[in-house]
Amino acid sequence: MTSLTYSPLRYHNRWFAYIDLLGFTNLVHSESMEDVLPVYSEAIGRMSEACELGKKKVGLISSWFSDTFIIYSRSDSLQEFAYLENAARIFFELLLIKRIPARGCISHGKLYSQARKNIFVGSALIEAHHFGEALDWIGFCLAPSVETKLKCDLPLEQRPFYKKISNREILRKADADYLYAFAFNNGKVNGSNPFRTALLKMKKNAPPEVVRKYDNTLEFLDTFNR
């Protein structure tokens, strides 16, 4: 039995991002490993690309297990929020462009980590997992703790890539009246929104029971991309 040595220095406030690949379990059950591994390898490669921020080392730490990917910072400074938000959002964007459905959340709070042993415990992880899993869509949101932490810096309503979402069809089990979420609004390719194009193509091949997630996402996207 492996014993763990607790270090208080490892348990402090950080920024934490949780991203989950949707439908990965079904993919493993229904497809050959030759089809599954390229999807997984693509996701890992995209996460590494996003975390480098143009080859610039910024101190972000990432890990993954099965269909779950995490990125977290060493501290909860505003600068590290900027690095982590950029990396996590770009990772999410790159997955969608490659038509790999995902959903995720960024939180702020206590996190204890031992990356070499793949140990991650704390309120930041719990909150990010809760809101990442609660929403019925293909999307990326910010947990209430992020709004609380940033309200004296640059309020979320002033951040161009994030818009308020209060639709209960999407929020579903989330214990919040609203959240701020990535609005798929950071550019067009040849006059069209590349995320909308990817979502429509994924929806076309999605099982009937998950089509609702795509409809919810497209409705939110269209609200802020007219």
Secondary structure, DSSP 8 states (H G I E B T S, - for coil): -------GGGEEEEEEEEEEETTHHHHHHHS-HHHHHHHHHHHHHHHHHHHHTTT-----EEEEETTEEEEE-SS--HHHHHHHHHHHHHHHHHHHHTT--EEEEEEEEEEEEEGGGTEEESHHHHHHHHHHHHSSSS-EEE-HHHHHHHTTTS-GGG-TTEEEE--HHHHTT-SSS-EEEE-S-S--BTTB-HHHHHHHHHHHTS-GGGHHHHHHHHHHHHHT--
